[in-house]
Amino acid sequence: MDKVQCNGHTICYLEQGQGEPVILLHGYCGSSSYWEQVLNYLHDYRVIVPDLRGHGRSDAPMGPYTIEQMADDVLLLMDELEIEKATLLGHSLGGYITLSFVQRYSSRLNAFGLIHSTGFPDSEEAKEKRVKAVSVIQQEGITNFVDSLVPGLFAPGMEERQPECIQKAKEIGYLTPPQGAIGAALAMRERPDRRDVLSASPLPVLLVAGEKDGLIPTERVFTTDHPNVTQVVINEAGHMSMMEKPEELSEAIQQFLNNVHSS
């Protein structure tokens, strides 16, 4: 992996290909490895896949993070790589970061997308779950937390059909520094409602939902249906289509990118 310095800490990233830049942001307790299979399909673009602050091989500063900080990391990464404009696609936590980026730096984007993500803020119940997650990580460690988190990210029955897929997601999660998982959980808890950012943007938008996503159902993904918005449902997928249905997700991304850069 390559690395850059962002605000005094290191962000690690993968890069492949040439052409128009595309940045893929992973979800909570994930890393750039989440996108491994999707990268096999996106050959016509310059694809940059960072490990977010507090995740993977990137630095994990102590203390709570904010979604805005994590979006600023992406901006600094673009500056370091001399990328004037890119398409930014975020999965789950990565989608929250994407919306913060759109709100403040939309001039740096050609297009953006949310993959199993939403403009809604956390409900009060969800905020309580974030606090509980922090407690579990502090008291039981990251391994136990990831073991309880990961199976629910996948469509029902995946443990029987593709146990190796769930095991891989767990192994990626185990590498999350505990303070990184805590910092990101608190960042998600405090994020504002950004549905208006989504509905007001004139940029091309890709919204991808999993038919069987138990965390963020379709109606919470598809909060706008303006003409600039492309809505895609990945059949039989839960919250992790990049691992459950990589070919279908890649096809949706490829078609969206082709439309963006052909218009």
N, C-alpha and C positions, 0 to 999 in steps of 0.2 A: 504493500500500500504506500501511496505517497502521503505527504503531510504538509500542512501550512500552520502558521501561527495566527490565531484569531484572538485579539484582546488578551494576549498573554498566555493563552493555553493552546494546545495542539489539537487540530482537527485532522483526522486521517480520512482518506478517501480513495476510491477506485476510479479509474478513468479508462474508457475504451472508445475506439472509433474516431471518426472524423465527420464533420458536417455541422449542422445546426446543433447547438448545445441543449441537452436535456438533463435536468437534475432530478434524481429520485431520492426521496426522503423516506426512511423506514419508520416503523411504529415503535411503541413503548417496549422496552426490554428486547429490542431487536438490534440489528446492525445492518451494514451494507450487504451482509450475506443473505438477508431476506430476498434480495433481488437477483440472486445468482442465476436462477433459471430464466428470468425475464431478459437478462443481458444476452442470453444466447440468441434472442430474436431481434434485438434492436441494432442491426448492423449498419444502418444508413445515417446514424447520428453520432455526435460526440456526447457520450453518456458519462455523467459524473455522479458517483454514488458515495456520499459521505457517511461516516459513523457520526451520529449526532452527539452533541455535548453530553457527557455522562454515559455514553454507550460504546460498545465495541472497543476499538483501540484508541479512540479519542480520549482526551483528558476528561476527568470527572471532578470538577472543582467542588469543594465542600459548600454546604448551604443550599437554600432553595434556589431554583432557577425560575426564569419567566419564559413564556413562549416568545416574547419580544427579543430576549437575549438570544434564543436559539435561532430565530429568524435573522438576527444581526450576524450570527456566525455564518449563515448561508451567504449573506451579502458580502462579507469579508472574503469568503472562499471564492466567490465570483470575481471580486476585485483582484485577488492574488493570482487567479488563473486568467485574468484579462478577458473575462466574458462580459461583454456589454449587455447582451440580452439572452435569456434562456427561457425554455419551458420548464416550469416547476411542478412536479407531481408528488403529492404527499400521501402516504398511507397512515391512517389513524392519527397518532401524535404528529406525524409528518404533515398531515393535512391541516392541523391547527396552526402549525408553524407556517405553512403555505399561506393561509388566510392572513396572518399577521404581516407576512411579506407583501402580499397584494395590497393590503391596507396602506402601507407606508412606502413601498418601493415599486409600484406597478409599472413605472416607466422602464424598469429593468427586465420586464417580462414580455415574451411573445404570446404566451398562453399559460394556463395553469390547470391543475386538476386535483380533485379529492378522491382518494381510493379508500373505500370503507371508512370515511370520515364525515364530519358534519360541521356546520356553522353554529349549531346550538352550543350553549355553555353547559357545564355540568349541572345536573339537577341537585337539589339538596341531598337526596339519597346518594347520588354519585359522589358528591363531595365528602360525605361520611365514609364511603368506601375508599377514597383516596387516603384519608387519615388512617383507616384500618390497614391499608396496604403498607404505609410507612411503618406502622407498629409491627406488622408481621416481619418486614425486612429487618428491622432493628432487633427483634427478639429471636427470630428463627433463622435468619439468614436468607440470602438471595436464592439459594437452591430450592428451599421449601416453597418460597414465594412463587418462583417460576413454575415449579411442578403443579401448583394450584391454579396458576394463571393460564397456562398455555392450552390445555385441552379445550377450554371454553372458547378459544379463538377460532376453532375449526368447526365445520359443519357437523351435525350429529352423525355418529357412525364412523367418523374418520379414524378413531382409535382402532377400530376393527379392520377397516379397509386399507388404510395407509399409516400404520403405526410408525413407520420410519420417518414420515413427514413430521409428525408431532414430536418425535424424539429429536429431530434436527432442530426444530424451533426451540425446544428446551435447551439444547446444547448451546445455541446462540444466546439464549437468555441467561444462562449460567455465567457468561462472560461479562455481564453488565455489572460494573462496580456498584456496590450497595448504595453509596452516596449519590451515584448517578441516577439510580432508580428512584431514590427518595426525592432528589431535586426535581426530576421530571414529573413525578406524581403530583408534587405541589404546584408545579407550573400548570399542569392540566386543570387542577382544581380551581385555579384563580383566573383562568382565561375568560374573556368576556364573550357575549353573544356576537357573532360575526356573520349572521345570516344576511345582514344588510350589505356587507362587503361582497358577499357572493352574488346577491341579486343586482347590485349596482354596477358591477364591473362590466365594461364593454369588451373585455378580452375574451377570446375563445376559452371555454371552460369544459373540462371533462369530469363527469361525476360517475363513479363506478360503485355499485352496490352488490353485495353478495346475497343471493336469493335466500340463503339460510344463515345470514349473519345474526347471531344472537346478541351482539353488543350494540351495533348501530344498524337498525333495520332500514329498509329501503326508503321509507317515508322521511327519515331523518337525514338521509343523504340527498334526496331529491327535493330540496327546499326552494328551488327556482327552476323555471322551465322556459326561460327566454330563448329567442332564436339563436343566440351565441352559445347555448348550452347543449352539450351532447350527454345524454343519459344512457348508461349501459348497466344491465343486470347480468351478473355472471351466474348462470344456473348451477345449482348444486354446491355453490361455494359458501363458506362462512365468512369470517373476517380476514382470511389469509389467502386470497385468490392467487397471489404471486407464488404460493407454494402448493395450493390445492389445485388450481387450474391455470398454470402459468401460460399455456399456449393461448387460451381464450383471453386472458388479461392482456397478454402481449399483442394480440391481434387488435384489441380495442385501442391500446395505446398507439400502435403503429398507424392505424387508420386515422386516429385523431391527429397525430403529428403530420401525416401526409396531407390532410385537409388544411391544417394550419399553414403549412409551408408551400402549398400549391395555390393558395388564394392571394 
